[in-house]
Amino acid sequence: MTSLETAKLAAKAIDSKKGAGIKVIKVDAVTAMTDYFVIATGFSSTQVRALADEVEFRLKEAGETVSHIEGHKNDSWILLDYVDVVVHVFSEEAREYYDLDKLWADGEEIDISDVLIVEN
């Protein structure tokens, strides 16, 4: 599985649990730490954990093992590190505070409309 496929599968997993503001940002041209960031928002601490758990479950099913997890005891930001893809699941307040969207604005936002469920 390519790193882009991994990032899109993570976005799809988040979407399946009604995560919001899902973005995939290609950052390999601006940092050596990873290829893609997946950023999303949950509306409660329970949802933040559920979104992270769903990503871990779906990627494990696809043969991808998480290298490192940060913040599982923290209710506002959970980071799942898959080396080439780093998934950030935030509460609304934490996402606004850390503003990774702005911090990594030099990266390329990837169109993920093909993996997200469109609500009518």
C-alpha positions as CSV (number, residue, x, y, z in Angstrom):
1,M,0.0,0.0,0.0
2,T,1.4,3.4,-0.9
3,S,1.6,6.2,1.6
4,L,-1.2,8.1,-0.3
5,E,-3.4,5.0,-0.1
6,T,-2.7,4.7,3.6
7,A,-3.6,8.4,4.1
8,K,-6.8,8.0,2.2
9,L,-7.8,4.9,4.1
10,A,-7.3,6.8,7.3
11,A,-9.4,9.6,6.1
12,K,-12.1,7.1,5.0
13,A,-12.0,5.5,8.5
14,I,-12.4,8.9,10.2
15,D,-15.3,9.8,7.8
16,S,-17.1,6.5,8.7
17,K,-17.3,7.7,12.3
18,K,-18.5,11.2,11.3
19,G,-15.2,13.0,11.9
20,A,-15.2,16.5,10.6
21,G,-12.8,18.8,8.7
22,I,-10.8,15.9,7.3
23,K,-7.8,16.9,5.4
24,V,-4.9,15.0,3.8
25,I,-1.8,17.2,3.3
26,K,1.2,16.1,1.4
27,V,4.2,17.4,3.2
28,D,7.2,15.4,1.8
29,A,8.5,18.5,0.0
30,V,8.6,20.6,3.1
31,T,9.7,18.1,5.8
32,A,11.6,14.9,6.0
33,M,9.5,13.6,8.9
34,T,6.7,12.1,6.9
35,D,5.0,12.1,3.5
36,Y,1.4,12.9,4.6
37,F,-0.6,14.4,7.5
38,V,-4.2,13.4,8.0
39,I,-6.0,16.0,10.2
40,A,-9.5,15.7,11.5
41,T,-11.8,16.9,14.3
42,G,-14.0,15.0,16.8
43,F,-16.7,16.8,18.7
44,S,-16.2,15.1,22.1
45,S,-13.4,13.3,23.9
46,T,-15.3,10.0,23.3
47,Q,-15.4,10.7,19.5
48,V,-11.8,11.7,19.4
49,R,-10.8,8.3,20.8
50,A,-13.3,6.5,18.6
51,L,-11.9,8.2,15.5
52,A,-8.4,7.2,16.4
53,D,-9.4,3.7,17.3
54,E,-11.2,3.3,13.9
55,V,-8.1,4.5,12.0
56,E,-6.0,2.0,13.9
57,F,-8.5,-0.8,13.3
58,R,-9.0,-0.2,9.6
59,L,-5.3,0.3,8.8
60,K,-4.4,-2.9,10.8
61,E,-6.9,-4.8,8.7
62,A,-5.1,-3.5,5.6
63,G,-1.7,-4.7,7.0
64,E,-0.5,-1.3,8.3
65,T,0.9,-1.3,11.8
66,V,1.0,1.9,13.8
67,S,4.6,2.8,14.8
68,H,3.7,5.1,17.7
69,I,0.6,6.6,19.4
70,E,0.6,9.7,21.4
71,G,-2.2,11.3,23.5
72,H,-4.5,8.3,24.0
73,K,-4.9,9.4,27.6
74,N,-5.4,12.9,26.4
75,D,-8.9,13.7,25.3
76,S,-8.0,16.6,23.0
77,W,-5.4,15.3,20.5
78,I,-4.4,11.8,19.5
79,L,-1.5,11.2,17.1
80,L,-1.0,8.0,15.2
81,D,2.3,7.6,13.6
82,Y,2.5,5.3,10.6
83,V,6.0,6.7,9.6
84,D,5.0,7.8,6.1
85,V,1.6,9.0,7.3
86,V,0.9,10.8,10.6
87,V,-2.8,11.0,11.7
88,H,-3.8,13.8,14.0
89,V,-7.3,13.6,15.6
90,F,-8.2,16.8,17.5
91,S,-11.0,18.1,19.6
92,E,-12.4,21.4,18.1
93,E,-10.5,23.5,20.7
94,A,-7.2,21.7,20.2
95,R,-7.4,21.9,16.4
96,E,-8.0,25.6,16.6
97,Y,-5.2,26.1,19.1
98,Y,-2.5,24.1,17.4
99,D,-3.7,25.1,13.9
100,L,-1.7,22.5,11.9
101,D,-3.7,23.4,8.9
102,K,-2.0,26.8,8.9
103,L,1.4,25.5,10.1
104,W,1.6,23.1,7.1
105,A,0.0,25.4,4.6
106,D,3.1,25.0,2.4
107,G,2.1,21.4,1.9
108,E,-0.2,20.3,-0.9
109,E,-3.8,19.5,0.2
110,I,-4.9,16.3,-1.5
111,D,-8.4,15.9,-2.9
112,I,-10.0,13.2,-0.9
113,S,-13.6,13.6,-2.2
114,D,-13.3,10.1,-3.8
115,V,-13.2,8.5,-0.3
116,L,-15.5,10.6,1.7
117,I,-19.2,10.0,2.0
118,V,-21.2,12.9,0.6
119,E,-24.2,13.7,2.8
120,N,-27.3,15.1,1.1
